[in-house]
């Protein structure tokens, strides 16, 4: 008899398709996504965001939420103070950095580590 994990479809890690001007923060945190069963996982880090309400990537069909998904994530510190950014993933797959606690600059890094269920 197979274990539960063996019976669950796993897409494996794939590179997240980034929008123009958005780049990986470094070679060790390449933005990726994965789907295991009904759970979608996103990991990595990016830079190149210069304002609020910026679409940074789009998830492909089959990896998108069925409702708008919101989450908070850490980003570059400002003056030695940890900062966070508010994100959303739309039902069309757009991953948007909605708001940053301080003015976003192209050199700031933004972590992307979250997961959600696809109903």
C-alpha positions as a printed Julia matrix, in Angstrom:
119×3 Matrix{Float64}:
   0.0    0.0     0.0
   1.33   3.43   -0.93
   1.72   6.17    1.68
  -0.37   9.34    1.49
   2.56  11.37    0.14
   3.19   8.89   -2.67
  -0.44   9.17   -3.81
  -0.39  12.99   -3.89
   0.57  14.71   -7.14
   3.7   16.86   -6.82
   4.71  19.32   -9.55
   8.23  19.76   -8.16
   9.83  23.2    -7.82
   9.55  25.44  -10.9
  10.92  28.93  -11.54
   8.36  31.64  -10.86
   7.83  33.7   -14.05
   8.87  37.2   -12.95
   7.68  40.43  -14.57
  10.08  42.74  -16.4
  12.45  44.55  -14.01
  11.91  42.08  -11.16
  14.92  39.83  -10.48
  15.93  37.17   -7.95
  17.55  38.67   -4.86
  20.46  36.22   -5.22
  21.33  32.85   -6.72
  20.49  31.15   -3.42
  16.88  32.42   -3.26
  15.56  31.93   -6.79
  11.76  32.54   -6.75
   9.98  29.21   -7.23
   6.54  27.66   -6.89
   5.31  24.12   -6.34
   1.99  22.32   -6.0
   1.56  19.23   -3.85
  -2.01  17.96   -3.95
  -4.18  21.02   -3.34
  -1.42  23.09   -1.65
   0.65  25.67   -3.55
   4.0   26.78   -2.1
   6.04  29.84   -3.06
   9.62  30.5    -1.94
  12.51  32.77   -2.8
  13.46  36.42   -2.76
  13.2   39.26   -5.27
  14.34  42.84   -5.87
  13.51  45.51   -8.42
  10.27  46.81   -6.86
  10.14  50.61   -6.96
   6.66  51.45   -5.68
   3.43  50.12   -4.24
   0.86  47.96   -6.08
   3.49  46.28   -8.26
   2.73  42.94   -9.95
   5.96  40.94   -9.61
   4.95  37.58  -11.12
   1.99  35.54  -12.34
   1.27  31.97  -11.28
   0.18  29.62  -14.08
  -3.31  28.1   -14.33
  -3.72  25.27  -11.83
  -1.56  27.06   -9.25
  -3.87  30.02   -8.59
  -6.09  30.66   -5.55
  -9.88  30.55   -5.96
 -10.19  33.75   -3.89
  -7.8   36.67   -3.36
  -5.11  35.55   -0.91
  -3.39  38.18    1.32
  -0.2   37.75    3.36
   2.56  39.73    5.08
   6.24  39.13    4.42
   9.55  40.53    5.64
  11.75  42.74    3.45
  14.93  44.82    3.69
  15.49  46.63    6.96
  15.36  50.43    6.99
  17.71  52.23    9.37
  18.27  48.96   11.21
  14.51  48.44   11.72
  12.89  45.28   10.27
  10.29  46.1     7.61
   7.34  44.19    6.18
   5.32  44.33    2.99
   1.68  43.44    2.34
   1.05  41.09   -0.6
  -1.89  39.61   -2.46
  -2.32  36.84   -4.99
  -5.26  37.37   -7.32
  -7.43  34.64   -8.82
  -5.78  35.4   -12.19
  -2.41  34.42  -10.63
  -0.95  37.93  -10.3
   1.32  38.26   -7.26
   1.26  41.9    -6.18
   3.32  43.75   -3.58
   0.52  46.0    -2.35
   2.24  48.15    0.27
   5.65  48.5     1.9
   6.23  50.1     5.31
   8.92  52.33    3.82
   9.48  53.64    0.29
  10.44  50.67   -1.88
  13.72  51.01   -3.78
  15.03  48.8    -6.59
  17.85  47.56   -4.31
  15.5   46.4    -1.5
  14.95  42.67   -1.24
  11.57  41.12   -0.6
  11.1   37.59    0.69
   8.42  35.42   -0.93
   7.61  32.5     1.35
   3.98  31.47    1.67
   1.5   28.73    0.84
  -2.23  28.41    0.25
  -4.83  25.82   -0.69
  -6.39  25.6    -4.12
 -10.06  24.66   -3.6
